Amino acid sequence: MHHCFQVCQQRHAHSQVNAHTRIAPGQAHHKPQCCRTVHRATAGNTRPAVEDDRVQSVLQALLRLRVPLQADAVFAVLGRAFPQGLHPYTSTGILSGLAKKHLLDMALFVLSWHKTNEHEVNFYHYNAVIDACAKTG
């Protein structure tokens, strides 16, 4: 099954949204209204600069991993960086950074790490992975 479709399904199940059309292999990724990432800056939702520094250091550690990428290696980096879990803003920053670098597989491993460790996975996390799908192709 196409990665983007799987992520959309998971997000829809999470947010109680059911409408989605599947993309045929080889077609350009669509962005239906239900899957558009909404970026809103609100006064109460700003991430502290310290979190931005942590995001950048974790992204650098993830980018140093060898190819072929292994889930265990990604899980180890995240486990060392966040032994007590992590703030949802930090996770969104990591997933968005991976999307900007077109690293869909790594973004999926990060999302899987969250679910495996029973960390909060929210709308913004799924949207960041969907964005990675769109940018990776």
Residue, then its C-alpha position, 0 to 999 in steps of 0.5 A: m500500500h502507498h505510504c501516503f495513503q497509509v499515513c492519511q488513513q492513520r491520521h483520519a482514524h485518529s481525527q475521525v475523518n473518513a473521506h480520502t481518495r487513493i492515488a494510483p501508482g505513478q501519479a503525482h501526490h494530490k493534496p485534498q482538503c482533508c490532508r492539507t497541512v495547516h500552519r497557523a501561528t498563534a500567540g500561545n503556540t510558540r516553541p522555545a528556542v531551546e527546543d529548536d536547538r534540540v530539534q537541530s541536534v537530533l536531526q543532525a544525529l539522524l542524518r549521520l545514520r548509514v544507509p540502508l536505514q534501519a529502524d533500530a538505529v533511528f529508535a536508538v538515536l531518539g531513545r538517547a536524545f529523549p529518554q523521558g519522551l519528548h514534547p509534541y512541538t519537538s516531535t513536529g519539528i523533527l518530522s518537519g525537518l525530515a520532510k524538508k530533506h525528503l526523508l520519508d522512510m526516516a519520518l515513518f520510523v520516527l512516527s513508528w517510534h512514537k507509537t511504539n513508545e506510546h507517545e502522543v501522536n497528533f494531527y501535526h505529526y501526521n501532517a508532517v509525515i504526509d508532507a514528507c510523502a508529497k516532497t519525496g514523491 
